């Protein structure tokens, strides 16, 4: 089963998509399997991190901007090379275990779409594999 999540993103930041993915898993009816989440964008990514304290995602944004600031030495004509580097750091896919019909996540874990070059219309694809 392949599903698509459509997002309208801010300029930058981490958007929690845990609930949307949990709903897709539940609707699939799969009790045991794998959930692959894929971001088809080169200036955005996916990550799993703490979902309880909103200061964590603020801190993650600050850290990513520290790790990959805009630099005048970058040559990419679009001027978003730092966003490409950040996307490289988070990656474009996640693989999650489905157990007893639910995502196997830790107590404090949430799934985030990481926007580094918005605002934009973005897509996330979710593929459920039973087994």
Secondary structure by P-SEA (a helix, b strand, c coil): cbbbbbbbcccbbbbbaaaaaaaaaaaacccbbbbbbbbccccccccccccccaaaaaaaaaaaaaacccccccccccccaaaaaaaaaaccbbbbbbccccccccccbbbbbcccccccbbbbbbbbbcc
